[in-house]
Amino acid sequence: MKGILDRIEDDLYAVILVEEERLELILPANRLPAGSKVNSWFTIYAENGQLAVTLDDETSFIREKQTEELMARLRKRKKVAALSGSRRNPDSLMRIWISSLSDS
């Protein structure tokens, strides 16, 4: 299964979100693989009755690029809206559906 490092709390605990299992893993931060940082992706599997966490550099790279592309599209859309004089109702809810983020 795959998980993303969501945060490190009090420099002691790492919180890894595993979306496909809908769970949150909390482990000592010092058990993270070398090079881990917030938004790093991991492959998580059982090994000898314990969970093993390995850094997934490929997924981390792909997801970072997807995020950058999405942010660039949003910034471009914002510029176009500003240039056209478009104004939104401040009471309206803005929903952004992200359908391009899938496990690869």
NORDA-V333482 format. One record per residue. N is the residue number from 1. RES is the residue in one small letter. PSI is psi in whole degrees, -180 to 180 (* if undefined). OMEGA is omega as a letter, one per 40 degrees, with the letter a starting at -180 (none if undefined). NEAR is the number of other C-alpha atoms within 10 Angstrom. Layout:
n->N res->RES psi->PSI omega->OMEGA near->NEAR
n->N res->RES psi->PSI omega->OMEGA near->NEAR
This chain:
n->1 res->m psi->159 omega->a near->12
n->2 res->k psi->147 omega->i near->20
n->3 res->g psi->158 omega->a near->25
n->4 res->i psi->139 omega->i near->23
n->5 res->l psi->108 omega->a near->21
n->6 res->d psi->-44 omega->a near->17
n->7 res->r psi->165 omega->i near->18
n->8 res->i psi->123 omega->a near->17
n->9 res->e psi->127 omega->i near->12
n->10 res->d psi->28 omega->a near->8
n->11 res->d psi->17 omega->a near->10
n->12 res->l psi->-40 omega->a near->11
n->13 res->y psi->135 omega->i near->17
n->14 res->a psi->135 omega->i near->23
n->15 res->v psi->115 omega->a near->19
n->16 res->i psi->126 omega->i near->24
n->17 res->l psi->129 omega->i near->20
n->18 res->v psi->95 omega->a near->20
n->19 res->e psi->-45 omega->a near->12
n->20 res->e psi->-25 omega->i near->10
n->21 res->e psi->-5 omega->a near->10
n->22 res->r psi->53 omega->i near->7
n->23 res->l psi->164 omega->a near->11
n->24 res->e psi->119 omega->i near->16
n->25 res->l psi->133 omega->i near->13
n->26 res->i psi->123 omega->a near->15
n->27 res->l psi->161 omega->i near->14
n->28 res->p psi->133 omega->a near->13
n->29 res->a psi->-30 omega->a near->17
n->30 res->n psi->-4 omega->i near->11
n->31 res->r psi->-2 omega->i near->12
n->32 res->l psi->148 omega->i near->18
n->33 res->p psi->152 omega->i near->13
n->34 res->a psi->139 omega->i near->9
n->35 res->g psi->0 omega->i near->8
n->36 res->s psi->142 omega->i near->16
n->37 res->k psi->166 omega->i near->16
n->38 res->v psi->136 omega->a near->13
n->39 res->n psi->6 omega->i near->15
n->40 res->s psi->145 omega->i near->21
n->41 res->w psi->147 omega->a near->26
n->42 res->f psi->154 omega->i near->26
n->43 res->t psi->130 omega->a near->16
n->44 res->i psi->129 omega->a near->17
n->45 res->y psi->163 omega->i near->13
n->46 res->a psi->135 omega->i near->10
n->47 res->e psi->117 omega->a near->9
n->48 res->n psi->42 omega->i near->6
n->49 res->g psi->6 omega->i near->7
n->50 res->q psi->159 omega->i near->8
n->51 res->l psi->136 omega->i near->10
n->52 res->a psi->136 omega->a near->15
n->53 res->v psi->120 omega->i near->19
n->54 res->t psi->143 omega->a near->16
n->55 res->l psi->133 omega->i near->21
n->56 res->d psi->86 omega->a near->17
n->57 res->d psi->-36 omega->a near->15
n->58 res->e psi->-49 omega->i near->11
n->59 res->t psi->-40 omega->i near->19
n->60 res->s psi->-45 omega->a near->16
n->61 res->f psi->-47 omega->a near->13
n->62 res->i psi->-47 omega->a near->13
n->63 res->r psi->-36 omega->i near->19
n->64 res->e psi->-42 omega->i near->14
n->65 res->k psi->-41 omega->i near->12
n->66 res->q psi->-41 omega->i near->14
n->67 res->t psi->-44 omega->i near->13
n->68 res->e psi->-42 omega->i near->12
n->69 res->e psi->-42 omega->i near->12
n->70 res->l psi->-45 omega->i near->14
n->71 res->m psi->-39 omega->i near->12
n->72 res->a psi->-42 omega->i near->12
n->73 res->r psi->-40 omega->i near->12
n->74 res->l psi->-41 omega->i near->13
n->75 res->r psi->-40 omega->i near->12
n->76 res->k psi->-44 omega->i near->12
n->77 res->r psi->-40 omega->a near->12
n->78 res->k psi->-41 omega->i near->13
n->79 res->k psi->-44 omega->i near->12
n->80 res->v psi->-44 omega->i near->12
n->81 res->a psi->-40 omega->a near->13
n->82 res->a psi->-40 omega->a near->11
n->83 res->l psi->-32 omega->a near->9
n->84 res->s psi->-4 omega->i near->9
n->85 res->g psi->14 omega->a near->9
n->86 res->s psi->134 omega->i near->9
n->87 res->r psi->136 omega->a near->8
n->88 res->r psi->151 omega->i near->10
n->89 res->n psi->123 omega->a near->7
n->90 res->p psi->-19 omega->i near->7
n->91 res->d psi->-7 omega->a near->6
n->92 res->s psi->151 omega->a near->7
n->93 res->l psi->130 omega->i near->8
n->94 res->m psi->124 omega->i near->9
n->95 res->r psi->132 omega->i near->6
n->96 res->i psi->117 omega->i near->7
n->97 res->w psi->125 omega->i near->6
n->98 res->i psi->106 omega->a near->8
n->99 res->s psi->-9 omega->a near->6
n->100 res->s psi->-5 omega->i near->8
n->101 res->l psi->102 omega->i near->10
n->102 res->s psi->157 omega->i near->7
n->103 res->d psi->131 omega->i near->8
n->104 res->s psi->* omega->none near->6
